[in-house]
Amino acid sequence: MKFLVGYNGSAESIAAIKLAGRLAKPLGGSVSVVTSMEGGSRERPEDIAEAEENLREAQQIMKADGVDCEVFQSARGLSPGEDLINIAKENDVDMIVVGIEKRSKTQKILLGSTAQFIILKAPCPVLTVK
């Protein structure tokens, strides 16, 4: 079983990778952890370095839990939600795991929700965690 996790270093995304690992391990599944860089080729070097550090952290968390995982950055210039959906389709992912950040109703209306977008557009089941 293939799991895909969107990761940005937040507490919610840490909870998501830990949950994906707990699910994948007994099933003999694999976990791919991705950081989506929305700016594409216009990303600043310091943002890329921060994303790389976050992914190293994710890999260490997964290794400590005894789960092998693949980590990568995606810089296609898409929103994180669109990017995760495309990656899931391209890699025949069985489940997407995403962390949900608490937002006010106004923030959700004005900014939208990456998790909501993923839930509505995903080609596979989506598991959310707070």
C-alpha positions in Angstrom: 0.0 0.0 0.0 1.4 3.4 -1.0 0.9 6.4 1.3 1.6 10.0 0.3 2.0 12.7 2.9 2.3 16.5 2.4 4.9 17.9 4.8 5.8 21.5 5.7 7.4 21.0 9.1 4.2 22.0 11.1 3.0 20.0 14.1 0.0 18.9 12.0 2.3 17.6 9.2 4.4 15.8 11.8 1.3 14.1 13.1 0.4 13.1 9.5 3.7 11.4 8.8 3.6 9.6 12.1 0.1 8.3 11.4 1.1 7.3 7.8 4.1 5.4 9.3 1.9 3.6 11.9 -0.4 2.5 9.1 2.2 1.5 6.5 4.5 -0.5 8.8 2.2 -3.4 9.6 0.9 -3.5 6.0 4.4 -3.6 4.5 3.5 -0.3 2.8 5.6 2.6 1.6 5.4 6.2 2.5 6.4 9.1 0.3 6.7 12.5 2.0 6.6 15.6 -0.3 7.1 19.3 0.3 5.4 21.3 -2.4 7.2 24.5 -3.4 4.4 26.7 -4.8 6.8 29.2 -6.4 8.3 26.7 -8.8 11.5 28.0 -10.3 11.1 31.3 -8.5 11.7 29.8 -5.1 14.3 31.5 -3.0 17.4 29.5 -2.1 16.7 30.0 1.7 13.2 28.6 1.2 14.6 25.6 -0.7 17.1 25.0 2.1 14.4 25.2 4.7 12.3 22.6 2.8 15.3 20.3 2.5 15.8 20.6 6.3 12.2 19.8 6.9 12.4 16.7 4.7 15.5 15.5 6.6 13.6 15.9 9.8 10.6 13.9 8.4 13.0 11.2 7.2 14.6 11.0 10.7 11.1 10.8 12.3 10.2 7.9 10.0 13.5 6.1 10.6 13.1 6.4 14.3 9.7 4.7 14.0 11.2 2.0 11.8 9.5 3.0 8.6 11.4 3.5 5.3 10.2 6.5 3.4 11.0 8.5 0.3 11.2 12.2 0.6 11.2 14.8 -2.1 10.5 18.4 -3.0 8.2 19.3 -5.8 8.6 22.7 -7.4 6.2 22.7 -10.3 4.6 26.0 -9.5 1.3 24.5 -8.4 -0.6 25.0 -5.2 0.2 22.3 -2.6 -3.2 20.8 -3.0 -2.9 20.5 -6.8 0.6 19.2 -6.5 -0.3 16.4 -4.1 -3.3 15.4 -6.3 -1.1 15.2 -9.3 1.6 13.3 -7.5 -1.0 10.8 -6.1 -2.3 10.2 -9.7 1.2 9.9 -11.2 2.3 7.3 -8.6 -0.9 5.3 -8.1 -1.0 6.3 -4.4 -3.5 4.3 -2.3 -4.0 6.9 0.4 -3.1 10.5 1.1 -2.5 11.6 4.7 -2.7 15.3 5.5 -2.5 17.4 8.6 -5.3 20.0 9.2 -4.4 23.3 10.7 -7.1 25.0 12.8 -8.4 28.1 10.9 -11.3 30.4 11.6 -14.3 30.4 9.2 -13.2 33.7 7.8 -9.7 32.4 7.0 -11.2 29.4 5.3 -13.4 31.5 3.2 -10.7 33.9 2.2 -7.7 31.5 1.9 -9.4 28.2 1.2 -8.2 25.0 2.6 -5.5 22.8 1.1 -6.9 19.8 3.0 -10.4 20.5 1.7 -9.2 20.8 -1.9 -7.3 17.4 -1.5 -10.3 15.7 0.0 -12.6 16.9 -2.8 -10.2 16.2 -5.7 -8.1 13.2 -4.6 -8.1 10.0 -6.8 -7.9 7.9 -3.6 -9.0 8.0 0.1 -7.7 10.9 2.2 -7.0 10.6 5.9 -6.8 13.8 7.9 -5.2 14.4 11.3 -5.1 17.4 13.7 
